[in-house]
Amino acid sequence: MRNFTEEQNMLRDAYRKFLESEVAPHMDRFREQGIVDRVIFEKAGEQGFLMIWPDEQYGGMGDSDFRFEQIIIEETARQGCGEWFNTLHSRLVGSYIQHFGNEEQRQRFLPSCVKGEKILAIAMTEPDAGSDLAGMRTTLKEEDGHYVLNGSKTYISNGINADYVIVAGKSDPENNPHSMTLCVVERGMEGFERGRNLDKMGMKAQDTAELFFSNVKVPKENILGEVGHGFFYLMQGLAEERLIAAVGSIANARHAFNLTRTFVQERKVFGKPLSTKQNTQFKMAEMDAEIEVLEVFVDHLVALHNEGKLDANKAAKAKLQTTEIEWKMLDLGVQLHGGAGYMTEYPICNMFCGARVNRILAGSSEIMKLIISRDIFSDTYTSNLD
Ligand SMILES: Cc1cc2nc3c(=O)[nH]c(=O)nc-3n(C[C@H](O)[C@H](O)[C@H](O)COP(=O)(O)OP(=O)(O)OC[C@H]3O[C@@H](n4cnc5c(N)ncnc54)[C@H](O)[C@@H]3O)c2cc1C
């Protein structure tokens, strides 16, 4: 039995109703247009479903219990609305402002983001720098009392909708490749242009864009945290980002399992429900077991995170396993749906296409293995059983 508070269960019910009435009915249109209407952020903000964690003075509830976020992520997946990146805005990017911004920046940026009037994105990836962020070429250099941003970013989620983009640039590229700085680039700043809204295999409703920066004058007041510490800040943010990914992927896997379970009970083959075939039963039993084990692990990490004890290694294990099992479940789901699984009118089809990216973004499966193996062969390695 999962231990959510009454307040959290109320949030789950209210948010589910919001998704059912305000978001889910529009998802097909959002997929066709390649972007979610901005008004969805505003409506969610009005009802308190965006940033829950900021203090009341910034418009939030002031409760940083990660289980609120877990509920938002799980319900978004269950209602088939995962292409609306509420959590990217609310938790992933918003946290950078909270943790690394100063008081003036929190006051300036957070309230409008809590209300959904302004939308957030984070831009790290470049055409030649994804897994290897140290390879980025974008520069952010001090000049006459301000900073000048030059470079380009790609695959940026919320890239078209975003009003505030946290951009990483190198502040001392000649001497130190890890010397990065984060800044907030605002819609309308001179020299900030958006490129294509990229056409993708899945996640069609999510605007994923190219961004270009040409001599963008960034005021000192928009520098987040200390100059040169950006790489460290990004690494700090990545553990939570991977937990967010893990919560989403395991919720997706369970949702795909449930859709498939219903389908195989209704679908008749050779005169009997598909669920009566031993192949179906064994495959579904395997998935139920694998998903449940991971649900428990993810819940454990959520609790650890609430205690401030989530480390990069555990987050990497969760991200690796949940995204791989999600993929396995979706492949099975499509297979058991037969031809119907290949038709976009069946949710399993859209989920299959969307989930393919989850083993790539927020650190690919290979990068997760790199993190885990570094720990295994370090002098400080201890297994959980020691
Ligand atoms: C839909 C979508 C949304 C995204 N949203 C954002 C966003 O909002 N903000 C943002 O900054 N970025 C975003 N990204 C970018 C994403 O984080 C990167 O695509 C990801 O980090 C991989 O980088 P890459 O594409 O450059 O691939 P590469 O790094 O070139 O990787 C190519 C392959 O090489 C493997 N590989 C890389 N290094 C190693 C290694 N050392 N050992 C073994 N194998 C290795 C990878 O695992 C992968 O299989 C998004 C991407 C997508 C597809």
The ligand as an SDF file (V2000), in Angstrom:
LIG
                    3D

 53 58  0  0  0  0  0  0  0  0999 V2000
   12.5390   14.5350  -27.8020 C   0  0  0  0  0  0  0  0  0  0  0  0
   13.7930   15.0720  -27.1880 C   0  0  0  0  0  0  0  0  0  0  0  0
   13.7190   16.0820  -26.2350 C   0  0  0  0  0  0  0  0  0  0  0  0
   14.8820   16.6030  -25.6750 C   0  0  0  0  0  0  0  0  0  0  0  0
   14.8020   17.6560  -24.8010 N   0  0  0  0  0  0  0  0  0  0  0  0
   15.9310   18.2860  -24.4040 C   0  0  0  0  0  0  0  0  0  0  0  0
   15.8760   19.4860  -23.6220 C   0  0  0  0  0  0  0  0  0  0  0  0
   14.8060   19.9710  -23.2620 O   0  0  0  0  0  0  0  0  0  0  0  0
   17.0350   20.1040  -23.2980 N   0  0  0  0  0  0  0  0  0  0  0  0
   18.2540   19.6150  -23.6820 C   0  0  0  0  0  0  0  0  0  0  0  0
   19.2580   20.2220  -23.3470 O   0  0  0  0  0  0  0  0  0  0  0  0
   18.3450   18.4690  -24.4080 N   0  0  0  0  0  0  0  0  0  0  0  0
   17.2240   17.7950  -24.7730 C   0  0  0  0  0  0  0  0  0  0  0  0
   17.2980   16.6540  -25.5290 N   0  0  0  0  0  0  0  0  0  0  0  0
   18.6050   16.1470  -25.9040 C   0  0  0  0  0  0  0  0  0  0  0  0
   18.9810   14.8480  -25.2350 C   0  0  0  0  0  0  0  0  0  0  0  0
   19.2920   15.0720  -23.8880 O   0  0  0  0  0  0  0  0  0  0  0  0
   20.1440   14.2500  -26.0370 C   0  0  0  0  0  0  0  0  0  0  0  0
   19.6170   13.8320  -27.2840 O   0  0  0  0  0  0  0  0  0  0  0  0
   20.8020   13.1100  -25.3190 C   0  0  0  0  0  0  0  0  0  0  0  0
   21.5370   13.5820  -24.2140 O   0  0  0  0  0  0  0  0  0  0  0  0
   21.7680   12.3300  -26.2530 C   0  0  0  0  0  0  0  0  0  0  0  0
   22.6600   13.1990  -26.8560 O   0  0  0  0  0  0  0  0  0  0  0  0
   22.8800   13.1500  -28.4610 P   0  0  0  0  0  0  0  0  0  0  0  0
   21.5510   13.2440  -29.1050 O   0  0  0  0  0  0  0  0  0  0  0  0
   23.8910   14.1740  -28.8260 O   0  0  0  0  0  0  0  0  0  0  0  0
   23.4460   11.7240  -28.7350 O   0  0  0  0  0  0  0  0  0  0  0  0
   24.9780   11.2800  -28.5880 P   0  0  0  0  0  0  0  0  0  0  0  0
   25.5270   11.8060  -27.3250 O   0  0  0  0  0  0  0  0  0  0  0  0
   25.6910   11.6080  -29.8480 O   0  0  0  0  0  0  0  0  0  0  0  0
   24.8100    9.6990  -28.4740 O   0  0  0  0  0  0  0  0  0  0  0  0
   24.7280    8.8300  -29.6090 C   0  0  0  0  0  0  0  0  0  0  0  0
   24.8720    7.3990  -29.1020 C   0  0  0  0  0  0  0  0  0  0  0  0
   26.1600    7.2540  -28.5170 O   0  0  0  0  0  0  0  0  0  0  0  0
   26.0440    6.7100  -27.2260 C   0  0  0  0  0  0  0  0  0  0  0  0
   27.1380    7.2170  -26.3830 N   0  0  0  0  0  0  0  0  0  0  0  0
   27.4630    8.5040  -26.1220 C   0  0  0  0  0  0  0  0  0  0  0  0
   28.5200    8.5550  -25.3020 N   0  0  0  0  0  0  0  0  0  0  0  0
   28.8710    7.2750  -25.0240 C   0  0  0  0  0  0  0  0  0  0  0  0
   29.8990    6.6780  -24.2440 C   0  0  0  0  0  0  0  0  0  0  0  0
   30.7660    7.4130  -23.5400 N   0  0  0  0  0  0  0  0  0  0  0  0
   29.9710    5.3180  -24.2070 N   0  0  0  0  0  0  0  0  0  0  0  0
   29.1040    4.5590  -24.9020 C   0  0  0  0  0  0  0  0  0  0  0  0
   28.1080    5.0710  -25.6630 N   0  0  0  0  0  0  0  0  0  0  0  0
   27.9990    6.4190  -25.7340 C   0  0  0  0  0  0  0  0  0  0  0  0
   24.6890    7.1840  -26.7280 C   0  0  0  0  0  0  0  0  0  0  0  0
   24.2160    6.3860  -25.6640 O   0  0  0  0  0  0  0  0  0  0  0  0
   23.8630    7.0430  -27.9940 C   0  0  0  0  0  0  0  0  0  0  0  0
   23.4610    5.7050  -28.1210 O   0  0  0  0  0  0  0  0  0  0  0  0
   16.1400   16.0850  -26.0660 C   0  0  0  0  0  0  0  0  0  0  0  0
   16.2090   15.0460  -27.0020 C   0  0  0  0  0  0  0  0  0  0  0  0
   15.0640   14.5430  -27.5630 C   0  0  0  0  0  0  0  0  0  0  0  0
   15.2040   13.4480  -28.5890 C   0  0  0  0  0  0  0  0  0  0  0  0
  1  2  1  0
  2  3  1  0
  2 52  2  0
  3  4  2  0
  4  5  1  0
  4 50  1  0
  5  6  2  0
  6  7  1  0
  6 13  1  0
  7  8  2  0
  7  9  1  0
  9 10  1  0
 10 11  2  0
 10 12  1  0
 12 13  2  0
 13 14  1  0
 14 15  1  0
 14 50  1  0
 15 16  1  0
 16 17  1  0
 16 18  1  0
 18 19  1  0
 18 20  1  0
 20 21  1  0
 20 22  1  0
 22 23  1  0
 23 24  1  0
 24 25  2  0
 24 26  1  0
 24 27  1  0
 27 28  1  0
 28 29  2  0
 28 30  1  0
 28 31  1  0
 31 32  1  0
 32 33  1  0
 33 34  1  0
 33 48  1  0
 34 35  1  0
 35 36  1  0
 35 46  1  0
 36 37  1  0
 36 45  1  0
 37 38  2  0
 38 39  1  0
 39 40  1  0
 39 45  2  0
 40 41  1  0
 40 42  2  0
 42 43  1  0
 43 44  2  0
 44 45  1  0
 46 47  1  0
 46 48  1  0
 48 49  1  0
 50 51  2  0
 51 52  1  0
 52 53  1  0
M  END
$$$$
